[in-house]
Amino acid sequence: MFDLTAAHRPTLPRRRDWRIGCAGGGFIMADCHLLAYRNAGFNPVAIASRTAETATKVAERHAIPTVHDTFEQLLADPQVEILDVAVPPQSQPDLIRRACELGRGRLRGILAQKPLALSEREGRELVQVCADAGVVLAVNQNMRFDQSVRAMKKLLDSGELGTPVFASIDMRAVPHWMPWAEGLPSLSTFIMSIHHLDTFRYWFGTPDRVLASTRPDPRTKFPHADGINLYILEWDDGRRASGWDDVWTAPSEVVKSSSPQVVKSDEAVRIRWRVEGTEGVAVGSIGWPRYPAKEPSTLAYRTAKRPDEWVQSDWSEVWFPDAFVGTMAQLLVAVEDGTDPEIGGRDNLETVALCEAVFAAATQHRVCTVREFLHAD
């Protein structure tokens, strides 16, 4: 029997005092990264944001000793060994290029946000830029460190469920689109569905083909091509997976007024997943739609050997902010050991290509392969 007790926990670096420079002062940095880093004993030493005022407020809140007026000053700061990037995706590539230039010989690693880039081709260029500068590039695909997602990967690797047959993720939740999302070529695919697409890659590897459908989200007033996303992933060996990313869910007043006495709260707004194998089944939930309430994700499984016995998780950690310990830890471990990060830039190119394939399949109404969006070095 596979033990779920510690299967969700990340591997931590031997050294906790790597000097981290923080690029960005928005929600994901202020309320996720930095809370997690302090809890883990990591060492953010400097910060810059789009405005010095924002950087100063975040620095005061999290006791960061150095505040820079500009990103350029942060990137040139001689004390920074690790760069933590939390800027909009359209701004990230230039910042990474500049970081490799100004930090050459000093900067050891970069933790980039997902999406690494808005195309696999540009992402591949960033991977090469970092490699040429001797900088380890990792990507903050933070759902991989959601406790249920990580434990599910280890359960699959244990063989308890046999050969994977089918998996699904069913999301009924309302993301908060940031202002920078307006005008991007993709909305849901590269901002929300990327979490679930990368999770399927993490569990099963990169699929061979995708079928997809999308429509605009009625709640989002600015123009966009992809809102509610539906997709099916196919592997040549027979595995199948599907994702239903319903970012509409219902009118806001209906969602807010749903009563547990009438409709269970986990039916109104929730994310559920399921993995079926030849020898068992696992089911789970993702806790983040309850944020800022601290609701852990869950996992339960049973096997053909013990068909009447469910093994269930009992965790106190949650995705936001606890998973962000793992995304930074996997970079620091790679820097220490001279190995590839768990979510390295080169591997993450296939997640970007998968997003491109899903977007093309949905908007061009055709079956797409992931291969057609991968470009050889």
Secondary structure as GFF3:
##gff-version 3
##sequence-region A 1 377
A	DSSP	beta_strand	19	23	.	.	.	ID=ss1
A	DSSP	alpha_helix	27	27	.	.	.	ID=ss2
A	DSSP	pi_helix	28	33	.	.	.	ID=ss3
A	DSSP	alpha_helix	34	40	.	.	.	ID=ss4
A	DSSP	beta_strand	43	48	.	.	.	ID=ss5
A	DSSP	alpha_helix	52	62	.	.	.	ID=ss6
A	DSSP	beta_strand	66	67	.	.	.	ID=ss7
A	DSSP	alpha_helix	71	76	.	.	.	ID=ss8
A	DSSP	beta_strand	82	85	.	.	.	ID=ss9
A	DSSP	alpha_helix	92	102	.	.	.	ID=ss10
A	DSSP	beta_strand	109	113	.	.	.	ID=ss11
A	DSSP	alpha_helix	120	133	.	.	.	ID=ss12
A	DSSP	beta_strand	136	140	.	.	.	ID=ss13
A	DSSP	three_ten_helix	142	145	.	.	.	ID=ss14
A	DSSP	alpha_helix	147	158	.	.	.	ID=ss15
A	DSSP	beta_strand	164	172	.	.	.	ID=ss16
A	DSSP	three_ten_helix	179	181	.	.	.	ID=ss17
A	DSSP	alpha_helix	188	188	.	.	.	ID=ss18
A	DSSP	pi_helix	189	193	.	.	.	ID=ss19
A	DSSP	alpha_helix	194	204	.	.	.	ID=ss20
A	DSSP	beta_strand	209	215	.	.	.	ID=ss21
A	DSSP	beta_strand	228	234	.	.	.	ID=ss22
A	DSSP	beta_strand	240	246	.	.	.	ID=ss23
A	DSSP	alpha_helix	252	257	.	.	.	ID=ss24
A	DSSP	alpha_helix	265	268	.	.	.	ID=ss25
A	DSSP	beta_strand	270	277	.	.	.	ID=ss26
A	DSSP	beta_strand	280	286	.	.	.	ID=ss27
A	DSSP	three_ten_helix	288	290	.	.	.	ID=ss28
A	DSSP	beta_strand	298	303	.	.	.	ID=ss29
A	DSSP	beta_strand	306	312	.	.	.	ID=ss30
A	DSSP	alpha_helix	323	337	.	.	.	ID=ss31
A	DSSP	alpha_helix	345	364	.	.	.	ID=ss32
A	DSSP	beta_strand	368	369	.	.	.	ID=ss33
A	DSSP	three_ten_helix	371	373	.	.	.	ID=ss34
###
